[in-house]
Amino acid sequence: MKKLHTRQPSMHRRITRRALAAAALALAAGAASAADGDTLRKIKDSGVISLGYRESSIPFSYTDGKEVMGYSHEILLQIVEKVKSDLKMPNLQVRLTPITSQNRIPLVQNGTIDIECGSTTNNLERQKQVAFSNSLFVYGIRMLTKKDSGVKEFSDLKDRNVVTTAGTTGERLLVKMNGEKAMNMNLISAKDHGQSFLILETGRAAAFVMDEPLLYGERTKAKSAGDWAVVGTPLQTENYACMFRKDDPSFKKLADGVVADLMTSGRAEKLYNKWFMSPIPPRGINMNYPLSADMKALFAAPNDKAFQ
């Protein structure tokens, strides 16, 4: 009878299995931290802070193909510096992930990104899913159109092609308007603001409905910015804020503190002048978007209140 020989795992296999097990435990711990809302612990354990950024939310968070930049993005980087300081992790790895209006909330909820500061509206409905910092910006929802389009108010959009960005408040308000006021608008939902403006500029829509500052940002891309105007009585007033996971008071306190300090110290107004009242990349065009009374009030008294 032949003797059966059992093969013992090699040292290499044992080490590999241990490494895989350790990696699995680390991933599980990271997921648990994200689920618990303990963002600082997740960052500490992983050695990485994951940031979401917008690719075309000019001048809040956007890229020129080489680097990410913008008013909100600079505030986000200040929050990163505070995290590094509080956790005593000067070499903390920063991971950047592009996000859209449609996937930003799920990516925060599942732990793919820890925080994003771009052009996300803080409202009561979203507060059921995620949390928000002190406000970064206060604005109204208006529309961008050609000066000779004949569009001055939202009532002028009846029976017209209208574009907006999918997953935004503007889209929801237009759908509601179509239903309640029988506007018969043909609504076009684009994947991002850049595509929305392209549809407008190529004549496939009479107006682009979106947050006012983003419309000013998209206008900078036009071949002739002077041909375009931001018009219409605002549909409603809203505010942008940084977004992160719910039920995480420690991380919210950190983010709120950074935003409040920037605003009350005068540094946020300098950032505003840099991004809204000066030539900005990539084409060196000035948005000429003066500081509003609402923004002055926000700088004087930072808060995290939602308008809707």
N, C-alpha and C positions, 0 to 999 in steps of 0.2 A: 504494500500500500504506500502510495506516494505521500510524502510529508508536505502538508500545506504550509507555505511561508507567508506570513503577513508582513507587508511592507510598511515600515514606519515613515510618516511624513518627514521630508527633509527639513533641515533648519530653515531654508529659504521659504518653504511653504508655510511653516509655522509662523514666521515673521510676517509673511504676506497676509495670512489670515488675521493675525493680531492687528495689523495696520488697517485692514478692511473693517474689522470690528470696531476699532477705535474711531475710524472715519464715520462709520454708521452711527455710533453713539454721539459723536460731535454734531452730525447732521440732525439727529433726533433732538439733541439739546437745543440746537439753534431753532428748530421748528417749534419746540415747546416754548422757548423764550418768546418767539414771535406770537404764538397763540396766546401766551399769558400777557402780552403787551409790554414785556420787560425789554424794551429796546436797548437800553444801555448794557444790560447783562448780555444780550445777544451779540452786541458789538464787541464787548470785552472778551467773550469766549471765542469768537470767530477771528478777531483781529481785523475785521473789515466793517466799514460803514457803507451801505449801499444807497446811492442817491438816484432818484429819477429825474430826468430832464426832458424838456420839450424840444423838438427839433425845429419848430418854426413859430414859436410864440414870441415874436419880436415886439418890444425889446426886453421881455421878462426872462425868457429862457429859450435859447436857440443856439444853433450851431452853424458855422460857416464851412463845415466839412472837415475842419481841423481841430477846433476847440469849442467848448460850450461856454456861453457867455450870457450876460443880461442882468437886469436890475434884480430880479428875484434870485437868480443864480448866485449873485454876489452875496446876498443875504444868507443863502443856503451855505455857502462856504464859510461864513462867519460862525454859523451854528456848528459846522464841522470842527472849526478851531476850538470852540468851547468844549465840544465832546472830547477832543484830544487832550485838552488841559485838565478837565475834570477826571478823566480816566487815567491820566498820566501816561498817555500813549502817543508820544510825538510822531512816531512812525506808523500810525494807524493807516492801513490801506484804504483807499477811496475807490469804490467801484461805481461806475456810471452806467445807467441803463436808460435807453430812450423809451419814452412812454407816449401814449396817445390819450385823447379824451375818453376813449372807450375802455382802455385797459388799466388806467392809472389806479382806480380803487381796488380791483382785484389784486394787482401787484403789491399794493400796500398790505392788504389783508393776508395774503399768503406768505409774506415775509421776503419776497423777492427784492423789494426796496424798503428801506427803513423810513425814508422821508423824501418828499419832493416839494420844491418851492418853485412854482412856475406861474401858471395862470388858472389855478383851480379855485372855484367859487366855494366859499363856506356857506352852506345853507342847512336848514333844519333837517331836511330829508337825508342829506349825506352824513349828518352827525349821527345817524342811526348805524352807520357802517364804519366810519373813521373819525379821527379827531383832527382839530385844527389849531394852529398857533394864533397869536395876535395877528390882526389883519396887516397885509402888506400894501394893499391898494384898494381904493374905493372908486367905483365907476358906474356908468349907465350902459344899458344895452341899446345900441343904435344901428345904423346901417351905412355902408359905403356904396356909393353909386357914382356914375359919370355925371358931371355937372349938367350935361344937356339931356339927361335921361327922362326928365319930367317927374322924377321921384323926389318928394320933399318930406312927406310924412308916411307912416306905415299904411294908411288908408290908400295910398297911391300904388300899393303892391297888388291890389286886386287883379286877378287873372294874369299875373306876371310870373315869370320864372324867378325863384328866389333861392339863393344858396346859403348854407350855413354849415358848420362843422358838426359831424356826428357826435352824439353823446354830450352835447353842451346844453346849457340853460336856454340859449338862443333857439336851438332846435325844438325844445319842449314848448317854448312860448309861441313859436310859429305854428306848431301843430294845434295848440289850443286856440290860437286866433283863427285858424282855418275852420275849426269846428264851431266856434262860438259866433263868429262874425260872417260866416259864409264867404270868405275871401277868395276861394277858388285859386289859391296860389299853387303853382307847381313847385313843390319843395325838393331841392337837391341837397343831399347830405354827403359832404366830402369827408375824406379820412382825416385831414388836418387843415390848418388855416392856410397853409401855402397852396394846397390844392383848391380850396374854396376861392382864394383870390384869383387863381389861374382861370377858373370857370367864369368868374366875373369879368376879368380882363379880356377874355377871348369872346365875350358877347353872348355866352350861354345863359347868363342870368342878368336881371336888371339891377339886383342889389345883393349885397353880402351882409347878412345880419349877424352881429357878433358883439362882443364886449368892446366898448369905445376905444380904449387904448390899443387893443390888438388891431383894430381897423386902421388906426394911425400908423401902426407898425407895418401892416401889409401895404399901405399906400406908398411906403418908401421903396417898395420893390417895383412900382410901376415905371414904365418907360418914360412917362411924363406925369409926375405926381400932381402937377397943377390941374390935370384934367379930371381929378377925382375929388369928391367931397364927402365928409361924414355928416349925415343929416338925420332928422327925425327926433321927436320928443322921446326921451328914453322910455323903453317899455317898463323898466324897473331899475332900481339902484341895487348894486351888489358889491361884494368885496372878495378879494383874493387873499388866501392865506397858505401857509405851509401845511401839508397834509401828512399825517402819520397814523399809527395804529391807535385804536381806542383803549381806554382803561389803562393808561400809562402816565400817571401824574408826574413822575420824575422826569420823563423825557419832555412832556409838555411844559413843565416849569422851566427846563433848560432853554427850550426853543422860544418860549414867551419872553424870557429874560433877555435873550440876545436881541430879539426884535424891538422890545421896549427900549433897551439901551441905545440902539441905533437911532431910534426915532427921537427920543428926548434929548439926545446929545447933539443933534444937528447933523450927524453923519448920514442919516437916511436922506435928508434933503440934498446933500452933496451928491449922493448916488442918483437921486432923481434928476438933478441937473445934468449929470453925466449921460444918462440914458434917454432922457426925454427932451432936453433943451440944448443938446450938443450933437455934432456929427457922430454917428455910430457905425460900426462895421456891419456888413462888409463893404458897403458902397459910400460910406461917409456922408449919409443924408441925415439932416436934422429933422426930428419929428415935430418940433415946435409945439409941444403939448404942455402948456403952462400948468403950474401947480394949482389945483382947485381948492375951493374953500373946504370941501370935505376932506381933502388930503392934509391940509393945514391943521384941521381939527384932530385928525388921526395922529399926526406927529405930536401934537400937544398932549393927547390923552390916548395912548395905545390901548386897544381892547380886542377881544375875540368874538364880539357879537355878530350874529348873522342877521342880515336884513330880511331874509325870507325864510 
